[in-house]
Amino acid sequence: MARPAPPCRFYLLTPPAIELPAFADRLAAALDAGDVAAVQLRLKPASDDVIVRAAESLRPIVQNRGVAFILNDRPDLAAKTGCDGVHIGVEDAPLSEARRLLGPDAIIGVTCKTSRHRAMEAAEQGASYVAFGAFFDSVTRGVVAEADKEILQWWSELMEVPSVAIGGITPENCGPLVKAGADFICASASVWQHADGPGAGIAAFNRAIDLAAAER
């Protein structure tokens, strides 16, 4: 039996490179423009010092607005800088190590791409969410579309662990993913490169998600 569909929410990914303090102001303005469930700091490539400085600068802005602050790849630095959790990829630290470093209440997301097996394993090991994608070509992440929305429907009918859809998603193309059962829609460039600014990008995603969610 399919679980009741929870409200789908937006998950914001930072650009791969940022300039402080200007980016802090842009982030604050974006978060004030609409609902965001989480912000993931994803700086690739960057030194530990750069990541720590960025996390320490941005974390209060995010958390003070009731939004979860997630660090990409590095559970050790996430623990050091007081993040709410970490997102780990295929080549990153195992989930068990991330949980050991961050504790039982931390948010730990796992990249699963199109692997149902990896998603099932992650859920069994206590992942907070699993991320599927890319659903569309993504310039930000340098990947081409390889996932089908059917994997979101399969997951939502089978598992309680939330799913995140990622990869080339825009307000214009996210609707089918929401209807298929995604719990979170994750994007970066569609917000930060929006013609009317990141706040307008957030607002556009909120409108598109709400419209699709009402139809699923």
VEXZA-966855 format. One record per residue (C-alpha): chain; residue number from 1; x, y, z; residue in three letters. Coordinates in Angstrom, 2 decimals, m for minus. Layout:
PT	A	NUM	X	Y	Z	ALA
...
This chain:
PT	A	1	0.00	0.00	0.00	MET
PT	A	2	1.36	3.43	m0.91	ALA
PT	A	3	2.09	5.75	2.00	ARG
PT	A	4	0.15	9.01	2.24	PRO
PT	A	5	1.85	11.64	0.13	ALA
PT	A	6	3.59	14.24	2.34	PRO
PT	A	7	3.94	17.80	1.16	PRO
PT	A	8	6.79	18.08	m1.34	CYS
PT	A	9	9.28	20.80	m0.44	ARG
PT	A	10	12.21	22.57	m2.05	PHE
PT	A	11	15.84	21.71	m1.24	TYR
PT	A	12	18.40	24.37	m2.22	LEU
PT	A	13	21.91	23.55	m3.39	LEU
PT	A	14	24.59	26.25	m3.32	THR
PT	A	15	26.64	27.07	m6.42	PRO
PT	A	16	29.94	25.14	m6.74	PRO
PT	A	17	31.88	28.31	m5.90	ALA
PT	A	18	30.83	31.31	m3.80	ILE
PT	A	19	32.26	34.64	m2.72	GLU
PT	A	20	31.74	35.74	0.86	LEU
PT	A	21	30.26	37.93	2.25	PRO
PT	A	22	28.25	38.82	m0.87	ALA
PT	A	23	26.84	35.30	m1.19	PHE
PT	A	24	25.60	35.36	2.40	ALA
PT	A	25	23.35	38.31	1.54	ASP
PT	A	26	22.06	36.56	m1.60	ARG
PT	A	27	21.32	33.42	0.39	LEU
PT	A	28	19.42	35.32	3.07	ALA
PT	A	29	17.31	37.08	0.43	ALA
PT	A	30	16.58	33.79	m1.31	ALA
PT	A	31	15.47	32.07	1.90	LEU
PT	A	32	13.21	34.98	2.77	ASP
PT	A	33	11.38	34.64	m0.56	ALA
PT	A	34	9.68	31.30	0.05	GLY
PT	A	35	9.67	27.86	1.65	ASP
PT	A	36	12.97	25.97	1.69	VAL
PT	A	37	13.41	22.75	3.64	ALA
PT	A	38	17.21	22.53	3.51	ALA
PT	A	39	20.30	24.18	2.12	VAL
PT	A	40	23.23	22.04	1.08	GLN
PT	A	41	26.66	23.66	0.97	LEU
PT	A	42	28.40	22.03	m1.96	ARG
PT	A	43	31.80	23.51	m2.81	LEU
PT	A	44	33.74	21.43	m5.33	LYS
PT	A	45	36.67	21.57	m5.33	PRO
PT	A	46	37.59	23.57	m2.24	ALA
PT	A	47	40.07	23.30	0.61	SER
PT	A	48	39.01	22.38	4.13	ASP
PT	A	49	39.63	25.95	5.26	ASP
PT	A	50	37.37	27.37	2.55	VAL
PT	A	51	34.61	24.90	3.39	ILE
PT	A	52	34.85	25.61	7.12	VAL
PT	A	53	34.78	29.39	6.63	ARG
PT	A	54	31.77	29.13	4.34	ALA
PT	A	55	29.93	26.79	6.70	ALA
PT	A	56	30.56	28.99	9.71	GLU
PT	A	57	29.37	32.05	7.80	SER
PT	A	58	26.26	30.56	6.21	LEU
PT	A	59	25.05	28.12	8.86	ARG
PT	A	60	23.54	30.77	11.19	PRO
PT	A	61	21.74	32.45	8.29	ILE
PT	A	62	20.12	29.15	7.35	VAL
PT	A	63	19.39	27.74	10.79	GLN
PT	A	64	18.02	31.03	12.14	ASN
PT	A	65	15.29	30.72	9.51	ARG
PT	A	66	14.34	27.21	10.60	GLY
PT	A	67	16.01	25.63	7.59	VAL
PT	A	68	18.33	22.61	7.83	ALA
PT	A	69	21.97	23.24	6.91	PHE
PT	A	70	23.61	20.25	5.19	ILE
PT	A	71	27.25	19.89	4.16	LEU
PT	A	72	28.20	17.90	1.09	ASN
PT	A	73	30.71	15.04	1.30	ASP
PT	A	74	32.41	15.77	4.62	ARG
PT	A	75	30.84	14.39	7.83	PRO
PT	A	76	33.97	15.36	9.76	ASP
PT	A	77	33.66	19.03	8.79	LEU
PT	A	78	29.88	18.92	9.24	ALA
PT	A	79	30.40	17.84	12.85	ALA
PT	A	80	33.12	20.44	13.37	LYS
PT	A	81	31.00	23.33	12.11	THR
PT	A	82	27.66	22.46	13.72	GLY
PT	A	83	25.78	21.48	10.57	CYS
PT	A	84	22.45	19.69	10.82	ASP
PT	A	85	23.75	16.89	8.67	GLY
PT	A	86	25.71	15.71	5.66	VAL
PT	A	87	25.04	14.46	2.17	HIS
PT	A	88	27.30	11.61	1.11	ILE
PT	A	89	28.01	10.50	m2.42	GLY
PT	A	90	29.01	7.18	m3.87	VAL
PT	A	91	32.72	7.81	m3.25	GLU
PT	A	92	32.34	9.44	0.16	ASP
PT	A	93	32.53	8.11	3.72	ALA
PT	A	94	30.17	5.22	4.52	PRO
PT	A	95	26.88	6.04	6.17	LEU
PT	A	96	27.89	4.28	9.37	SER
PT	A	97	30.94	6.54	9.72	GLU
PT	A	98	28.85	9.65	9.06	ALA
PT	A	99	26.37	8.56	11.71	ARG
PT	A	100	29.17	7.90	14.20	ARG
PT	A	101	30.60	11.38	13.69	LEU
PT	A	102	27.32	13.29	13.65	LEU
PT	A	103	25.14	11.37	16.08	GLY
PT	A	104	21.71	9.74	15.94	PRO
PT	A	105	19.71	12.89	15.25	ASP
PT	A	106	21.72	14.21	12.30	ALA
PT	A	107	20.31	14.33	8.78	ILE
PT	A	108	22.26	11.99	6.51	ILE
PT	A	109	21.36	11.92	2.84	GLY
PT	A	110	22.76	9.46	0.35	VAL
PT	A	111	23.30	9.80	m3.40	THR
PT	A	112	21.76	6.79	m5.13	CYS
PT	A	113	21.61	8.03	m8.75	LYS
PT	A	114	19.50	5.32	m10.43	THR
PT	A	115	20.47	2.44	m8.14	SER
PT	A	116	17.51	0.86	m6.40	ARG
PT	A	117	19.88	m1.48	m4.60	HIS
PT	A	118	21.94	1.36	m3.15	ARG
PT	A	119	18.77	3.17	m2.09	ALA
PT	A	120	17.44	0.08	m0.32	MET
PT	A	121	20.75	m0.44	1.46	GLU
PT	A	122	20.89	3.21	2.51	ALA
PT	A	123	17.38	3.05	3.93	ALA
PT	A	124	18.18	m0.13	5.85	GLU
PT	A	125	21.28	1.53	7.29	GLN
PT	A	126	19.34	4.52	8.57	GLY
PT	A	127	19.63	7.16	5.86	ALA
PT	A	128	17.44	10.22	6.44	SER
PT	A	129	16.75	10.48	2.71	TYR
PT	A	130	17.88	9.02	m0.61	VAL
PT	A	131	18.62	11.14	m3.67	ALA
PT	A	132	17.83	9.99	m7.20	PHE
PT	A	133	18.98	11.64	m10.43	GLY
PT	A	134	19.93	13.19	m12.65	ALA
PT	A	135	16.48	13.57	m14.14	PHE
PT	A	136	17.63	16.21	m16.61	PHE
PT	A	137	21.02	17.37	m17.88	ASP
PT	A	138	22.75	19.43	m15.18	SER
PT	A	139	25.39	22.01	m16.05	VAL
PT	A	140	26.05	22.71	m12.35	THR
PT	A	141	26.84	19.11	m11.50	ARG
PT	A	142	28.27	18.17	m14.90	GLY
PT	A	143	25.95	15.19	m15.45	VAL
PT	A	144	23.51	14.08	m18.12	VAL
PT	A	145	20.00	12.81	m17.53	ALA
PT	A	146	19.91	9.14	m16.62	GLU
PT	A	147	17.02	8.76	m14.16	ALA
PT	A	148	13.34	8.22	m14.93	ASP
PT	A	149	10.50	9.52	m12.78	LYS
PT	A	150	9.28	5.93	m12.39	GLU
PT	A	151	11.96	5.33	m9.76	ILE
PT	A	152	10.33	7.99	m7.58	LEU
PT	A	153	6.95	6.34	m7.89	GLN
PT	A	154	8.44	2.92	m7.07	TRP
PT	A	155	10.17	4.32	m4.00	TRP
PT	A	156	7.18	6.25	m2.69	SER
PT	A	157	5.00	3.14	m2.91	GLU
PT	A	158	7.55	0.95	m1.16	LEU
PT	A	159	9.47	2.96	1.45	MET
PT	A	160	8.93	5.48	4.24	GLU
PT	A	161	12.35	7.12	3.85	VAL
PT	A	162	11.94	10.37	1.88	PRO
PT	A	163	13.31	10.79	m1.64	SER
PT	A	164	15.06	13.76	m3.20	VAL
PT	A	165	14.96	14.42	m6.94	ALA
PT	A	166	18.02	16.18	m8.32	ILE
PT	A	167	19.71	17.04	m11.58	GLY
PT	A	168	18.81	19.79	m14.05	GLY
PT	A	169	15.47	20.53	m12.39	ILE
PT	A	170	13.65	23.80	m13.05	THR
PT	A	171	10.26	25.22	m12.03	PRO
PT	A	172	9.08	24.36	m15.53	GLU
PT	A	173	10.03	20.67	m15.48	ASN
PT	A	174	9.64	19.68	m11.82	CYS
PT	A	175	5.90	18.95	m11.92	GLY
PT	A	176	6.08	15.34	m13.15	PRO
PT	A	177	8.68	14.52	m10.48	LEU
PT	A	178	6.45	15.91	m7.74	VAL
PT	A	179	3.49	13.96	m9.08	LYS
PT	A	180	5.62	10.80	m9.24	ALA
PT	A	181	6.22	11.00	m5.49	GLY
PT	A	182	9.38	13.03	m4.83	ALA
PT	A	183	9.41	14.36	m1.27	ASP
PT	A	184	11.97	17.06	m2.08	PHE
PT	A	185	12.94	18.85	m5.29	ILE
PT	A	186	16.61	19.89	m5.27	CYS
PT	A	187	18.09	22.52	m7.56	ALA
PT	A	188	20.85	25.08	m7.79	SER
PT	A	189	21.32	26.90	m11.10	ALA
PT	A	190	17.59	27.45	m11.62	SER
PT	A	191	17.64	29.57	m8.47	VAL
PT	A	192	21.03	31.28	m8.55	TRP
PT	A	193	20.87	32.06	m12.29	GLN
PT	A	194	17.21	33.08	m12.34	HIS
PT	A	195	16.71	36.16	m14.50	ALA
PT	A	196	14.90	38.00	m11.70	ASP
PT	A	197	17.22	36.88	m8.90	GLY
PT	A	198	17.36	33.91	m6.53	PRO
PT	A	199	14.32	35.00	m4.54	GLY
PT	A	200	12.22	34.84	m7.68	ALA
PT	A	201	13.68	31.40	m8.37	GLY
PT	A	202	12.62	30.13	m4.95	ILE
PT	A	203	9.14	31.59	m5.37	ALA
PT	A	204	8.80	29.99	m8.81	ALA
PT	A	205	9.74	26.57	m7.44	PHE
PT	A	206	7.29	26.93	m4.57	ASN
PT	A	207	4.46	27.74	m6.98	ARG
PT	A	208	5.31	24.85	m9.30	ALA
PT	A	209	5.68	22.33	m6.45	ILE
PT	A	210	2.41	23.38	m4.81	ASP
PT	A	211	0.54	23.14	m8.11	LEU
PT	A	212	1.87	19.67	m8.90	ALA
PT	A	213	1.43	18.41	m5.33	ALA
PT	A	214	m2.23	19.39	m5.42	ALA
PT	A	215	m2.69	17.16	m8.46	GLU
PT	A	216	m0.92	14.04	m7.20	ARG
